[in-house]
């Protein structure tokens, strides 16, 4: 999230497109459809060279990420041991 914010602040549309593409895939693979869909919307805005729209959509990313992190924290005990990290 920090990297995405920094990239957006630097207005680097190509780097933003790459980062949200990775986020989309990772969250999609984990079943976090909402954040994956939002990442796709941001990616599409970047592909259309609409940095303003991409940055506007990024405003929702923090709250969605926090919901995912809260869910993961709540369900951490149910995750396989190899998926747990010291900072999760």
For each residue, the residues with C-beta under 8 A, 3 or more apart:
1: 4 5 61 62 65
2: 5 6
3: 6 7 19
4: 1 7 8 16 19 20 23 58 61
5: 1 2 8 9 58
6: 2 3 9 10
7: 3 4 10 12 15 16 19
8: 4 5 11 16 54 55 58
9: 5 6
10: 6 7 15
11: 8 51
12: 7 15 16
13: 16 17 46 49 51 54
14: 17 18 46
15: 7 10 12 18 19
16: 4 7 8 12 13 19 20 42 46 51 54
17: 13 14 20 21 43 46 47
18: 14 15 21 22
19: 3 4 7 15 16 22 23
20: 4 16 17 23 24 39 40 42 43 46 54
21: 17 18 24 25 39 43
22: 18 19 25 26
23: 4 19 20 26 27 35 36 39
24: 20 21 27 28 36 39 40 43
25: 21 22 28 29 36
26: 22 23 29 30
27: 23 24 30 32 33 35 36 39 68
28: 24 25 31 32 33 36
29: 25 26
30: 26 27
31: 28
32: 27 28 35 36 68
33: 27 28 36 37
34: 37 38 64 67
35: 23 27 32 38 39 61 64 65 68
36: 23 24 25 27 28 32 33 39 40
37: 33 34 40 41
38: 34 35 41 42 57 60 61 64
39: 20 21 23 24 27 35 36 42 43 61
40: 20 24 36 37 43 44
41: 37 38 44 45 57
42: 16 20 38 39 45 46 54 57 58 61
43: 17 20 21 24 39 40 46 47
44: 40 41 47 48
45: 41 42 48 50 51 53 54 57
46: 13 14 16 17 20 42 43 49 50 51 54
47: 17 43 44
48: 44 45 53
49: 13 46
50: 45 46 53 54
51: 11 13 16 45 46 54 55
52: 55 56
53: 45 48 50 56 57
54: 8 13 16 20 42 45 46 50 51 57 58
55: 8 51 52 58 59
56: 52 53 59
57: 38 41 42 45 53 54 60 61
58: 4 5 8 42 54 55 61
59: 55 56 62
60: 38 57 63 64
61: 1 4 35 38 39 42 57 58 64 65
62: 1 59 65 66
63: 60 66 67
64: 34 35 38 60 61 67 68
65: 1 35 61 62 68 69
66: 62 63 69 70
67: 34 63 64 70 71
68: 27 32 35 64 65 71 72
69: 65 66 72 73
70: 66 67 73 74
71: 67 68 74 75
72: 68 69 75 76 79 88
73: 69 70 76 88
74: 70 71
75: 71 72 78 79
76: 72 73 79 84 88
77:
78: 75
79: 72 75 76 83 84
80: 83 84
81: 84
82:
83: 79 80
84: 76 79 80 81 88
85: 88
86:
87:
88: 72 73 76 84 85
